[in-house]
Amino acid sequence: MNKPQRQSIDFLRDNWRVARLKHYVQINPTKSEISRLPEETEVSFLPMEAVSESGEFDETRSGMIADYASGYTYFRDGDVLLAKITPCFENGKTALVHGLKNGIGFGSTEFHVLRAKDNMSPLYLSYVVRSHILRSHGEASMIGAAGQKRVPESFLSEFKQPFPPLEEQKAIASFLDTETAKLDQLVEKKKRLIELLQEKRQALITQAVTKGLDPNVPMKDSGIPWLGEVPAHWDIVKISRVAVSIQTGPFGSQLHAEDYVDDGIPVINPSHLIDGDIAPDPTCTVSPATKQRLIRHELMRGDIVFARRGEIGRCALVTESAQGFLCGTGCFRLRLNSQIVDPAFVAFSFSTPWIRDWLLIQSVGSTMDNLNTGILAGTPLLVPPVSEQLSIVQRIREISKTINQATSRLEHQVVLLREYRQALITAAVTGQIDVRQYAAHEATPVSS
């Protein structure tokens, strides 16, 4: 990857003009320009979630002007939407909109609308608002209370930087379209590799905890249609046979909002179970006195915490770092007989599709899948000899370590590519690189 050729930030390119954005852009145009259109005119509707951080948008939602004229932000084809509220602004939510119903759209009031004047290319404008300079200055100019900070219209109006003539804007925008597309393709390829690695890891875990490590071992029918055969010497038992206890977390009457303190003893709820690990929230904690009152919900190393609601089978093994935390509302705590099963083996088993499918079939609840202690107690489990369980766990951890290292490298590469993309956009729209050099390079014939 060739790095952009940099010039001094203080160097002003020929024909470039330092000016405020308001001289090139109309900000937040009024709805009066469509006041004569019939109220039943079909228009597109873009809530904040319809605009992605990559510049893509979903224009499939629609309604009539009468539905949105009061209380929503107006825009039209060729306008640039820029999220003004935190964290959407910092995350880069922006889009150059086109293909709107009758060329008209309405959307979230948390969008600023920027419309290029005759001396500004709309595509070039879409890159200007993605540049690091505008983003960093905009973030510093936010006003409002924490969590509700917004970039004011005055910041955009008074934002100053060098701007090239219209034809050079178009050339820069075309160059950035080409180069960022290449970078985006690389990012997507690496993200796909990460997905494939995770799929491979899951497939290897499933193979290990359902078929074992010896491909030549005698097999038997499991009696579970979607599971098939399992090693003949493995037992198939219900969780109740290997459990010491299945404890539901405290209900609302036992744990109130006023019981929570900062930086106390973590309470583990479903949202804290992430990819098989426990991720405590420092704001979701209780005092030692509250913990003592709820001591029967204490977590010990080797316990497994299950989410009662939402994603079926979502769970995490309690490691030494989480020992002493509390099982929260919305969770179960499964405590196992370690003489029969290794807790890590059971946790890996619950990550497999066959158990999750079983739980999904058994779950109750019309609007959200739910588990209860009876369903969990009746869940079937494959149980090899303990020594074999330990060997399987060791093998899974070895595989996971290798795959996680590869995944970390790819994720780091994705970060670097995105940083380079951002730097390239910023350098191009501030005149730090001359895209004419790239155009000349592309036009140079390669001798055979």
Buried (B, 14 or more C-beta within 10 A) or exposed (E): EEEBEEBEEEEEBEEBEEBBBBEBBBBBBEBEEBEEBEEEEEBBBBBBEBBBEEBEBBBEEBBBBEBBBEEBBBBBBBBBBBBBBBEBBBEBBBBBBBEBBBBBBBBBEBBBBBBBEEBBBBBBBBBBBBBBBBBEBBBEBBEEEEEEBBBBEEBBBEBEBBBBEBEBBBBBBBBBEEBBEEBBEBBEEBEEBBEEBBEEBBEBBBBBBBBBBEEEBEBEEBEBEEBEEBBEEBEBBEBBBBBEEBBBBBEEEBBEEEBBBEEBBBBBBBBBBEEBEBEBEEEBBBEEEBBEBBEEBBBEEBBBBBBBBBEBBBBBBBBEEBEBBBBBBBBBBBBBEEEBBBBBBBBBBBBBBBBBBBBEEBBEEEEEBBBBBEBBBEBBBBBBEBEBBBBBBEBBEEBBEEBBEBBEEBEEBBEEBBEBBBBBBBBBBBBBBBBEEBEEEEEEEEEE
